[in-house]
Amino acid sequence: MKKILIVLLALIFVIITALVIGVKIVSEPLPEGQTGERAEELADRMLEALNADAYAQLDVIKWSFPRGHHFVWNKAVDSVEVRWSGYRVKFKTKTLDGEAYENDVKLSDEAKQDALQQAWALFANDSFWLVAPFKVRDPGTSRKYVETEDGPGLLITYSSGGVTPGDSYLWVIGEDGRPKYWKMWVKILPIGGLKFTWQGWEQHKDVWFAPSHQGPGPVSVDLKNLEVLTNID
């Protein structure tokens, strides 16, 4: 029995070592990039191509995220309703004040706070896959110009905001000014530089959104049921 345990521990050690080495081989280092005029011009070019001015005028954005997450984001009044797995939570994004229901039963105390925190985490992640291009000048961001083999790149680092501050994203910009793909260096993923496309561009109220994102192998993130409204609607 003792010999079997030693063999099992040795195998576990070998597997863990192989995984660590594999991650280091696959991971890309974060590019250096340069701050300054070229980075700001590229950010302006992307925002203009996506019509960020019209985006600022949108009042309500609705969409569905994989795994059954459904959102109604009222930008005009800073309110989000999130539905998933029997939960329905409505809250203010700046204060997290709100109310929560599970199977139509109103929650209170710790259960309510847990639901609010979960809804906030879902919104922070799932909205980013939809509106991240419009957040390149959010408070706490830095912008750097990076020359890539596929064209000019804009490296954005978030020192604050969301649920994982410190993450970085490298946007590679096409000739039309819209992103072709991004590479990610984020805390929740052990591999740096994972690539996801931004494709399937759709225009809603003159604003361009990309609901489809193809990652490595069969991995993809596809948003559904996208709808936008303004007060005039």
C-alpha positions, 0 to 999 in steps of 0.5 A, spaced: 500 500 500 505 504 501 508 503 494 502 504 491 501 511 495 508 513 493 507 511 485 500 515 485 504 521 489 509 521 483 504 521 478 500 527 481 507 531 481 509 529 474 502 531 472 502 538 475 509 539 473 507 538 466 501 542 466 505 548 469 510 547 464 505 547 458 501 553 461 508 557 461 509 555 454 502 557 451 502 563 455 504 570 452 508 575 455 504 582 456 506 586 451 510 593 453 506 598 448 507 605 448 503 611 451 501 617 448 498 620 441 498 614 437 495 610 442 489 615 443 489 616 436 487 609 435 482 609 441 479 615 437 479 611 431 475 605 434 470 609 438 468 613 432 468 607 427 463 604 433 459 610 433 460 611 441 457 618 441 450 614 439 452 609 444 452 614 449 445 616 447 442 609 448 438 608 454 436 600 455 440 594 452 437 587 453 441 581 451 442 574 453 449 571 455 451 563 455 448 559 461 442 562 461 444 569 463 439 574 461 440 582 462 436 588 461 440 594 463 437 601 463 443 605 462 439 612 463 437 610 470 443 606 472 439 600 473 440 592 471 435 587 472 439 580 471 435 573 471 438 566 471 437 559 474 430 562 478 433 568 480 431 575 478 435 581 481 434 588 480 440 593 482 443 600 481 450 598 478 454 604 482 451 602 489 448 595 489 442 597 492 436 593 490 432 587 491 432 580 489 427 574 488 428 566 488 423 563 484 418 569 485 420 569 493 423 575 495 430 575 499 432 578 505 438 579 509 444 575 507 441 571 502 439 578 498 446 580 499 449 574 496 444 574 490 446 582 489 453 580 489 452 574 484 448 579 479 453 584 479 459 579 478 455 576 472 453 583 469 460 585 470 463 579 466 457 578 461 456 586 459 464 586 458 463 581 452 458 586 449 460 593 450 468 593 452 470 597 446 466 603 449 470 602 456 477 604 453 477 611 457 473 608 463 476 611 470 482 607 471 484 605 464 491 606 461 492 605 453 498 603 450 499 602 442 502 596 440 504 594 433 502 587 432 503 582 426 495 583 424 495 590 424 495 596 430 493 594 437 491 598 443 493 595 449 488 597 455 489 595 462 484 596 468 487 598 474 480 599 477 473 597 476 469 590 475 471 584 479 478 583 477 482 590 477 488 589 473 486 585 467 489 587 460 486 586 453 490 587 447 485 590 441 487 588 434 484 593 430 482 592 422 482 597 417 475 599 418 476 601 425 473 596 428 476 590 433 478 584 429 480 580 436 482 581 443 488 577 447 486 577 454 491 577 460 486 576 466 486 573 473 481 568 472 485 565 466 492 561 467 494 562 460 496 569 458 494 572 451 488 568 450 485 570 443 477 571 442 475 574 435 470 580 435 465 578 429 458 578 427 458 585 427 451 588 427 448 595 427 443 597 432 441 605 433 447 606 429 451 603 434 456 597 432 456 591 436 459 584 435 455 579 439 460 573 436 466 571 439 470 565 437 476 563 442 481 557 441 478 550 439 471 549 440 470 555 445 466 561 443 462 566 447 455 568 443 450 573 445 443 572 443 437 577 443 440 583 443 436 589 443 437 597 444 432 602 446 432 610 447 427 614 450 424 616 444 422 608 443 
